[in-house]
Amino acid sequence: MAEDSAELVNKPFKFWVDCYGWQMQTVQAQDIATEVLLWLCAQEDLLGVFLAATGADVDALRAALQGGAPDAGLGGAALDFVMMRDETALEAAAALDLPPERLTMAHAVLTGDAGMHWT
């Protein structure tokens, strides 16, 4: 039992995903990150803030989106940005017709970061 507990502590996100039967491949996470970036591009009030926060510019964003899926860094940054505020995350998830949990999962897949878990 102690060995199982140690494994759960070291891999909290994998356990969380498996407990609920959810699985996400990297390509699915990249698709969600692309959708989030496209959604951000349509949000005039958020796009400038996102670009300033990431240091990216419109040309770099355009190039990343034209080349297919953005790299994990940019995709992870977009997901980080959207998830900073619950309202923004819920708005993006609703606009993309996704459960909000999928944003969290995509972020974890792309960045390897399961985030803070308080339970």
N, C-alpha and C positions, 0 to 999 in steps of 0.2 A: 504494500500500500504506500509506503514512504517513497518508493521509486516512482510510482504513478503520480503522486503529489508533486514531486520535483519536476517531472516532465510537464505537468500542467502549468506550473509556475514559469518554466522556461519557454513554454509555447502557448501563451494564453489565447492568442488569436486563432491558432489552428484548432484548439479545443472549442472555442466559441463557434467557429464556423461549423465544425463537425457536429456539435451538439444540436444545432438547428437544421442540420442537413443541407446547409448552403455550401456551394462550392463555386469558386470563381477562378477562371483561367486568366493568365496575363492578357490575352487578346481581348477578353471581355472587359477587363479593367481599363485597357487602353481605349476601347470603344466608349466607355463611360466618361473617361477623361476628355476625349475628343468632344463628346456631346456637351460636357460642362464648359469646355473652352468656347465652343460655338455659342452656347447660351450666354456666357459672359460677354462675348463680342456684341451681343444684342442688348446688353444692359448698359446704357450710356452712363448711368450713375456709378456703376461698379468697374467698368473697364479701365478707366484712367487710374483708379485706385489700385487695381490689380497690376497694371503695368508698372506703376511707381513702386509697388511693394516688391515686385519680382526683378525689377531692373530691365525687363524685356521692353521691346518697342513693337509698334504695330507691324513693321516689316518682318521681324523675327517671328511674331505670332502667326502672321500670314504664311510665312515659309513653313512653319511647323505644321500648320493645318493643311497646306497644299501637298505636303509630302506624305500624307496618310496620317497615321497615328503620331501624336507628338511624343517626344522622348519621355521617359518615366519622370525625369526631373520637372519638366514643365507640366506634365499631367498631374503629378503629385502636388505641385505648387497650386494649380488651379483647384484641386480638391481641397487642399489646406485652406485656401482663401475662402472658398464657398462655405466650408464647415466652421469657420471662425465664429459665425453668428448663426444661431439656430434658425432665425427667420429666413436668412439667405439660403441655408441648406434646404429647408422645407420648400421654399419657393422654387429653387432649382429642381429638386426632386419631383415636385408636382408638375413643373413645366416639361420635364423629361419623361414623365409617367413612370417614375421609378420609386420603389420604397426607399425612404431615406437611408436605411441600413446599407443599401447597395453603394452609396457614396463612400461610406466608411470602409466597406469591404474593398472597393476599388482602390482607395487610398492605401490600405494595408498591403494589398497585392503589389502595387507599384513601388511603394517606398519601403516595404518590409517593416513598417511601424504599425503595431496594433493599437497604439494610442494609450491613453490613461484609462484604466478600468478600475472603478472604485468599489465594485462589489466582490 
